[in-house]
Amino acid sequence: MGTSPFPLRAPCQGYCINSCRRGKRLIAYARKQVKRSSKQQAQQPDDRLETAKTRIVLESLEQELPQAPSPSSRVTRQPGVLSPGEIYPVFAPKSGSASAADAPWRWDDKEQEELGAGGDVATTSGAADVPRWNPRTGFMRTAAEVQAEAAAAAAAAATTTSTSSATSRAAAGAGSAAATAKAGVGAVEVSLVVPPSATAAEAEAPLLPAVSRNAVLSSALGTGFWMAILAVFVRNYAALNSAAAMGTDPAALEALLKWPVGLESLTDVGVGAGAAAVVTGARLGLMALWTDLREATERSNQQVLSPLTTLDILVVAAASGIPEELLFRGALLPATFPDWRGVLLSGALFGVLHNSGGRNPAFAVWAAAVGALYGGAFLITGNIWVPALAHVSANAASAFIWKAKATGRSAPSPHSQ
């Protein structure tokens, strides 16, 4: 019929041609890979040579570097040189306690581990249960500081014990001294008895915080200055309004508001000196009988007078006495009532304001009575400098008496020399 019996011959022939071309490409790629591998194998000996050279250089450098010593070749500590653990001891629980496993690290822990310390030595155990220093918390105290604190505590305990048993030790010391003298051996007499007045004063009057000399002087001068300024304003008010506001006698008010030049007569001097003597004697007598007044006076004097010298005492007495009289007697008394009512009122206010600074109500009552006495002296003489003289003199006399007693208490006994 004119048709071929193999109709698929032409497509098959085209597929074979394509397959041959693909095979040729694969063969060419394989040849390229073979050449590349050959080149790499040809270059491989040179690379090995360079690697060997680098290794030789590194080994030579390592040989030149200093080597750390082994634990067995460690240099021992020189004698006389303190270790960190000796300078800053570390707190640790006692050996065998439950908290020994959780004890903080100590300076010598690593050394003991490297040296192979036996089990009988606990490197994390200490004899004292006082925290000293812990590297984890940074709490640090040197061994010298710890020893100083322990010595101070022991000295304080010894002082307390010696004070409580002074009488018994003194008796025992006297008996032993007599026995030694009989045996022909020279004995040294030592007085261990604390003066009973000092012990009683310390027991009855707890001391106030100590202050410096400059603090006392600046406080006295500053307070006195402002009290004098206030006194001027109150006196001016009394001169303008007191007679009308209080219904008092203008002539009596004017007599109390005048400014005398000074002590104008021997009467003024006698009244001032007598008032000072009465106050000083009454204070000494009442302090021997009135415990509360003695305690308050001791506390106040201990704080104020201890750092002062003789000249300082005179300055403080004048800086406190004169401004107080100008305000309480020279201003408040005329501004209220220029008679005995003003005397009592200014004295009561004077006492109330003296219930501070370690003082107590007993001292306030005493100050009120003293203020009334000074007010009476002012009312009798009409001269403000009379109570001022009495106030300054009484303050200075009381201060000097207290200073003399305090010096006698602190002076060593002749038997202790």
matplotlib code that plots the C-alpha trace (Angstrom):
import matplotlib.pyplot as plt

x = [0.0, 3.1, 3.5, 6.6, 6.2, 8.3, 6.5, 8.6, 12.0, 12.5, 11.7, 13.9, 16.7, 16.4, 16.4, 19.7, 21.4, 20.5, 21.7, 25.0, 25.5, 24.7, 27.2, 29.9, 29.3, 29.6, 32.8, 34.2, 33.2, 34.8, 38.1, 38.1, 37.6, 40.5, 42.8, 41.8, 42.4, 45.8, 46.7, 45.6, 47.7, 50.6, 50.4, 49.7, 53.4, 54.2, 51.2, 52.4, 55.8, 54.4, 52.3, 55.4, 57.4, 54.6, 54.4, 58.2, 58.0, 55.2, 57.0, 60.1, 58.0, 56.4, 59.8, 60.8, 57.7, 58.1, 56.4, 54.2, 55.6, 53.9, 52.3, 55.1, 57.8, 56.0, 58.3, 57.6, 56.6, 59.5, 59.5, 58.1, 55.9, 52.2, 49.9, 46.5, 44.8, 46.8, 46.1, 42.4, 41.3, 38.0, 35.1, 34.2, 32.2, 33.9, 35.0, 32.3, 29.4, 26.4, 27.3, 31.0, 30.1, 28.7, 31.5, 33.0, 36.2, 39.5, 42.8, 44.5, 41.9, 43.5, 47.0, 45.7, 44.0, 47.1, 49.3, 46.9, 46.2, 44.8, 41.3, 42.1, 42.8, 39.7, 40.7, 37.2, 37.0, 37.9, 38.3, 36.3, 32.7, 33.1, 32.6, 35.8, 36.0, 34.3, 35.3, 31.8, 30.3, 33.3, 33.0, 36.6, 38.4, 42.1, 43.4, 44.8, 41.4, 39.8, 42.4, 41.9, 38.2, 38.6, 41.1, 38.7, 35.8, 37.9, 39.1, 35.5, 34.5, 37.5, 36.6, 33.0, 34.1, 36.7, 34.2, 31.6, 34.1, 36.4, 35.7, 36.4, 39.6, 40.8, 40.3, 42.1, 44.9, 45.3, 45.5, 48.0, 50.1, 50.2, 51.2, 54.0, 55.3, 55.5, 57.5, 60.1, 59.2, 58.5, 54.9, 53.5, 50.2, 47.7, 44.4, 41.6, 38.7, 36.7, 35.6, 32.0, 30.9, 32.0, 30.4, 27.1, 27.1, 27.7, 25.1, 22.4, 23.1, 23.6, 25.9, 24.7, 26.6, 29.9, 30.2, 33.2, 34.4, 33.5, 30.0, 29.4, 30.8, 28.9, 25.7, 26.0, 26.9, 24.4, 21.5, 22.5, 22.5, 19.0, 17.7, 19.0, 17.4, 14.1, 14.4, 14.7, 11.5, 9.6, 10.8, 9.6, 6.2, 6.0, 6.8, 4.1, 1.2, 1.8, 0.2, -3.0, -3.2, -2.5, -4.0, -0.8, 0.7, 2.6, 5.0, 6.0, 6.4, 8.6, 10.8, 11.5, 12.1, 14.9, 18.5, 20.9, 24.5, 25.6, 25.4, 24.5, 25.0, 26.5, 22.9, 22.9, 26.2, 25.1, 21.7, 23.4, 26.1, 23.6, 21.3, 24.3, 25.4, 21.9, 21.5, 24.9, 24.4, 20.8, 22.0, 24.7, 22.3, 19.5, 21.8, 22.8, 19.2, 17.3, 18.3, 16.4, 18.0, 21.5, 21.0, 19.9, 22.7, 25.3, 24.1, 24.0, 27.3, 29.1, 28.1, 28.5, 31.4, 33.7, 35.4, 35.6, 38.6, 38.4, 38.1, 35.5, 33.4, 33.4, 32.4, 29.5, 28.3, 28.1, 26.7, 23.9, 23.2, 23.0, 20.7, 18.4, 18.0, 17.4, 14.6, 12.9, 13.3, 14.1, 11.4, 8.8, 8.3, 7.5, 5.4, 3.1, 2.9, 5.5, 4.9, 5.1, 2.7, 5.2, 7.9, 6.1, 5.0, 8.5, 10.0, 7.5, 8.3, 12.0, 11.6, 9.6, 12.3, 14.9, 13.3, 15.5, 19.1, 19.3, 17.3, 14.1, 11.0, 13.0, 15.5, 12.6, 11.2, 14.6, 15.0, 11.6, 12.4, 15.8, 14.0, 11.6, 14.5, 16.2, 12.9, 12.5, 16.0, 15.1, 11.8, 13.5, 16.4, 14.8, 18.2, 18.4, 22.1, 21.6, 19.9, 22.3, 25.3, 23.7, 22.9, 26.4, 28.1, 25.9, 26.5, 30.3, 30.5, 28.5, 30.6, 33.9, 32.7, 31.6, 34.9, 36.9, 34.9, 35.3, 39.0, 39.3, 37.4, 39.6, 42.9, 44.9, 45.0, 48.3, 48.4, 48.4, 51.6]
y = [0.0, 2.3, 2.6, 1.5, -1.5, 0.4, 3.6, 4.4, 4.4, 8.2, 9.1, 6.4, 7.6, 11.2, 9.8, 7.9, 10.9, 13.0, 10.2, 10.1, 13.8, 13.6, 10.8, 12.8, 15.6, 13.3, 11.9, 15.4, 16.4, 13.3, 14.0, 17.5, 16.1, 13.7, 16.5, 18.6, 15.7, 15.2, 18.8, 18.7, 15.5, 17.2, 20.2, 18.1, 17.5, 21.2, 21.8, 19.1, 20.7, 24.1, 22.6, 20.8, 24.1, 25.9, 23.1, 23.3, 27.1, 26.7, 24.0, 26.2, 29.1, 26.9, 25.8, 29.5, 30.4, 30.2, 27.2, 27.4, 25.6, 22.5, 22.3, 20.1, 22.7, 25.7, 28.0, 27.9, 31.0, 32.9, 33.1, 36.3, 37.0, 36.8, 34.9, 36.4, 34.0, 35.3, 39.0, 38.4, 35.3, 33.8, 32.7, 29.1, 26.7, 24.3, 21.0, 18.4, 20.8, 20.4, 23.6, 22.6, 21.5, 24.9, 26.8, 29.7, 29.4, 30.1, 31.3, 28.0, 25.6, 25.3, 24.8, 22.0, 20.3, 20.4, 19.2, 16.4, 17.3, 14.5, 14.2, 15.2, 18.8, 20.7, 23.6, 25.1, 25.0, 27.7, 28.0, 31.2, 31.7, 35.3, 36.4, 38.1, 38.0, 36.2, 36.6, 36.0, 38.9, 41.2, 41.6, 42.2, 42.8, 42.2, 39.9, 42.9, 44.6, 41.4, 41.1, 44.8, 44.4, 41.3, 43.2, 46.1, 43.9, 42.0, 45.3, 46.5, 43.3, 43.5, 47.1, 46.1, 43.2, 45.2, 48.0, 45.5, 43.7, 46.6, 46.3, 42.6, 42.9, 45.8, 43.7, 40.8, 43.0, 44.5, 41.0, 39.8, 42.9, 42.4, 38.8, 39.7, 42.4, 39.8, 37.6, 40.3, 41.0, 44.6, 45.0, 47.6, 49.1, 49.5, 51.2, 49.4, 51.2, 53.4, 56.6, 56.0, 59.5, 58.8, 55.4, 56.7, 59.7, 57.4, 54.9, 57.6, 59.9, 58.3, 60.6, 62.5, 62.4, 64.3, 67.6, 69.7, 72.9, 74.9, 73.4, 74.6, 78.0, 78.6, 77.4, 79.6, 82.7, 82.1, 81.5, 84.5, 86.8, 85.9, 86.1, 89.6, 90.6, 89.2, 91.1, 94.4, 93.7, 92.7, 95.7, 98.0, 96.3, 96.7, 100.4, 101.0, 98.7, 96.9, 99.5, 99.8, 96.0, 94.7, 97.6, 98.1, 101.2, 103.2, 104.7, 101.2, 100.0, 103.0, 102.4, 98.8, 99.7, 102.1, 101.2, 101.9, 102.4, 99.6, 98.8, 102.2, 101.6, 99.3, 98.0, 96.8, 95.0, 93.5, 92.3, 90.7, 89.0, 87.8, 86.3, 84.5, 83.1, 82.0, 80.2, 78.5, 77.3, 76.1, 74.2, 72.3, 71.5, 70.3, 68.2, 66.3, 65.5, 65.6, 62.7, 63.9, 67.3, 65.8, 63.5, 66.3, 68.6, 65.9, 65.0, 68.7, 69.6, 66.5, 67.4, 71.2, 71.8, 68.8, 70.3, 73.9, 75.7, 78.3, 81.2, 79.3, 78.8, 82.6, 83.2, 80.7, 82.0, 85.6, 84.6, 82.6, 84.6, 88.2, 87.5, 85.4, 88.2, 90.8, 88.6, 87.1, 89.8, 92.9, 92.3, 89.7, 90.9, 94.5, 93.3, 91.3, 92.7, 95.1, 93.5, 90.1, 88.6, 89.3, 87.8, 84.5, 84.4, 85.1, 82.6, 79.8, 80.4, 80.4, 77.0, 75.4, 76.3, 74.6, 71.1, 70.0, 69.1, 66.1, 68.0, 66.8, 68.3, 68.5, 70.8, 72.8, 73.4, 74.5, 76.9, 78.4, 79.1, 80.6, 82.7, 84.0, 85.0, 86.9, 88.6, 89.7, 91.2, 93.1, 94.3, 95.5, 97.4, 98.3, 97.6, 94.8, 94.4, 93.2, 89.8, 89.6, 89.8, 87.2, 84.9, 85.0, 84.6, 81.7, 79.9, 80.4, 79.3, 76.1, 75.3, 75.8, 73.6, 70.8, 71.1, 70.8, 67.7, 66.1, 66.7, 65.2, 62.1, 61.6, 62.3, 59.1, 58.1, 58.7, 55.0, 54.1, 56.0]
z = [0.0, -0.1, 3.7, 5.7, 8.0, 10.7, 11.5, 14.7, 13.0, 12.7, 16.4, 17.7, 15.6, 17.1, 20.7, 20.1, 18.7, 21.8, 24.1, 22.3, 22.8, 26.5, 26.9, 25.3, 27.7, 30.7, 29.4, 28.9, 32.5, 33.9, 32.0, 33.6, 37.0, 36.5, 35.4, 38.4, 40.8, 39.2, 39.7, 43.4, 43.9, 42.3, 44.7, 47.9, 48.9, 49.0, 51.4, 53.7, 53.7, 54.7, 57.5, 58.9, 58.9, 60.8, 63.4, 64.0, 64.6, 67.1, 69.0, 69.2, 70.5, 73.2, 74.4, 74.9, 77.0, 80.8, 82.4, 85.5, 88.4, 89.6, 93.1, 94.3, 93.3, 94.9, 96.8, 100.5, 102.4, 103.9, 107.7, 109.2, 106.2, 107.1, 104.8, 103.7, 106.1, 109.0, 108.1, 107.4, 109.3, 108.1, 110.2, 109.9, 112.2, 114.5, 113.1, 113.3, 113.3, 110.9, 109.0, 108.4, 104.9, 104.0, 105.6, 103.6, 101.8, 103.6, 102.3, 103.0, 101.6, 98.2, 99.7, 102.0, 99.2, 97.0, 99.8, 100.6, 104.2, 106.3, 107.5, 111.0, 109.9, 108.9, 106.7, 107.0, 110.7, 113.1, 116.9, 117.2, 116.3, 115.5, 111.8, 110.6, 106.8, 104.1, 100.4, 99.3, 101.3, 101.5, 105.3, 106.4, 109.7, 110.3, 113.0, 114.9, 114.9, 116.2, 119.0, 119.9, 120.2, 122.3, 124.6, 125.0, 125.9, 128.4, 129.9, 130.2, 131.9, 134.3, 135.2, 136.0, 138.1, 139.9, 140.8, 142.1, 144.3, 145.3, 149.0, 149.3, 147.3, 149.4, 152.6, 151.1, 149.9, 153.4, 155.0, 152.5, 153.0, 156.7, 156.3, 153.9, 156.3, 159.0, 156.8, 156.2, 152.6, 151.5, 150.3, 147.9, 149.1, 146.3, 146.8, 144.9, 146.6, 144.3, 146.0, 147.1, 146.0, 142.5, 142.3, 143.7, 141.3, 138.3, 139.4, 140.2, 137.3, 133.8, 131.8, 128.8, 125.5, 125.7, 123.9, 122.9, 124.4, 121.2, 121.3, 124.8, 124.3, 121.0, 122.5, 125.5, 123.5, 120.8, 123.2, 125.3, 122.2, 121.1, 124.6, 124.9, 121.6, 122.7, 126.0, 124.1, 122.2, 125.3, 127.2, 124.4, 124.4, 128.2, 128.0, 125.4, 126.3, 129.5, 131.9, 129.8, 128.9, 132.4, 134.5, 136.4, 138.0, 135.4, 138.0, 139.2, 135.6, 134.7, 137.8, 136.7, 133.0, 133.7, 132.7, 135.5, 134.7, 137.2, 140.8, 142.2, 145.9, 148.5, 149.1, 145.5, 146.0, 149.3, 148.0, 144.9, 146.9, 149.6, 146.9, 145.3, 148.7, 149.6, 146.2, 146.4, 150.0, 149.4, 146.3, 148.2, 151.1, 148.9, 146.7, 149.8, 150.7, 147.4, 145.1, 142.0, 142.2, 142.7, 139.7, 137.4, 138.5, 138.0, 134.5, 133.4, 134.9, 133.6, 130.0, 130.2, 132.6, 131.8, 128.7, 130.1, 131.6, 134.4, 132.0, 130.0, 133.2, 133.8, 130.1, 130.2, 133.6, 132.3, 128.9, 130.5, 133.6, 132.3, 129.2, 131.4, 133.9, 131.2, 129.7, 132.7, 135.3, 133.3, 130.6, 131.5, 135.1, 134.0, 131.0, 133.3, 136.8, 138.4, 141.8, 143.6, 141.0, 138.2, 140.5, 140.8, 137.2, 135.8, 138.3, 137.2, 133.5, 134.4, 136.1, 133.3, 130.7, 132.9, 132.6, 129.7, 128.8, 131.3, 134.0, 135.6, 137.4, 140.6, 138.9, 137.4, 140.9, 142.1, 139.2, 139.8, 143.4, 142.4, 139.8, 142.3, 144.6, 141.8, 141.0, 144.6, 144.6, 141.4, 142.9, 146.1, 144.4, 141.1, 139.5, 136.9, 137.5, 141.0, 140.0, 137.1, 139.6, 141.8, 138.9, 137.4, 140.8, 141.8, 138.5, 138.7, 142.3, 141.7, 138.6, 140.5, 143.4, 141.0, 139.1, 142.4, 143.4, 140.0, 140.0, 143.5, 142.3, 139.3, 141.1, 142.1, 145.7, 147.6, 148.5, 144.8, 144.1]

ax = plt.figure().add_subplot(projection="3d")
ax.plot(x, y, z, "-o")
ax.set_aspect("equal")
plt.show()
